[in-house]
Amino acid sequence: MQKSAVIHASINPKLKAEAEVIFEKLGLSISEAITLFYQQVKLAKGLPFEIRVPNKTTRKTFEETDEGKGVVRCKDEAELFKALGI
């Protein structure tokens, strides 16, 4: 199959660099990774992962945690388990 289509996209440079490290570990070029994504979109007839609009409770939780409300910080997993009661 001839490859002649070009994709131009702007992306956060940090995200791009982090993803490229993973692609390299997987032995994929950026073009191969994008082609793989497009193939999965084609097969799934949509995005190859679930995307949902957060409900009212989830949106409220996101807003509150972004403001630092209701956030519990633990120094390690033992403290986390104790805070969770497990």
Beta strands, then each sheet from edge to edge (+ up, - down):
end
